[in-house]
Amino acid sequence: MYFLNYRRTVQMLVLSMSVALAFVPAGAQKTTKFTPRRAKDAARHAEGAARVLREVMSVPERAIPRDLLEGAEAVAVCPGVLSAAFIVGGRKGDCVISRRTQKRTWSSPVFYNMAGGSFGAQIGGTKTDFVMLFMNEDALKGMMEDKFEMGGEVGVAAGPVGRSLGAGTNPTLDAGILTYARSKGAFIGAALKGVAITPDNDLNEAFYGRKATELIASRADAPVPTAVRAFPLQLNRYSARLPN
């Protein structure tokens, strides 16, 4: 009798749990691989991207024009990519990208990887920082795929540097993506060729519980987690429209 009562009790508990789970939204049932170490990885990538942007913009005469940053739909920064990766391949760099939200602020950074290819003006150095400006929605669509290769349907060009765009007749401004490279202190517009950008979903899912394609497609004005706030804060600092 005791055994039968115990068995009946266990069956009732299992049935109750099944009914309860049936009413939980599908997204809430999803478990993530979040760990403190992965949170530190996310913070490190965001802080590295913020540092590169801050250093690049610290010399206005040789920086990205602020009106370009103001008009960009998204900005990606890939800090400290080994130059050898663009000569023999096989190595990859880490990239962080934030996009404009509905209120024109910057979103939580999404994590990607860069591999392969080369850039037009080889400026040497063991490590190179890359910056990419996605100037419209069409240019950003490639980042919503599992793999995006520079130079496909979207035009890619070396971005201009300096305080402003001047007369605004620079032909590179017709490109959907403007790219830059910095090595040994030199920051120049550099046309990236044959570069593949792929989502780092191991980190995105561990930190956000969502894939890169879902994150980058959203324009929601959601709070940015404190651990990765450094990058969008730097973008806000340098993309505010300057007074006339």
Buried (B, 14 or more C-beta within 10 A) or exposed (E): EEEEEEEEEEEEEEEEEEEEEEEEEEEEEEEEEBEEEBBEBBBBBBBBBBBBBBBBBEEEEBBBBBBBBEBBBBBBBBBBBBBEBBEEBEBBBBBBBBBBBEEEBBBBBBBBBBBBBBBBEBBEBEBBBBBBBBBBEBBBBBBBEEEBBBBEEBBBBBBBBEEEBEEEEEEBBEBBBBBBBBBEEEBBBBBBBBBBBBBBBEBBBBBBBBBBBBBBBBBEEEEBBEBBBBBBBBBEEBBEEEEE
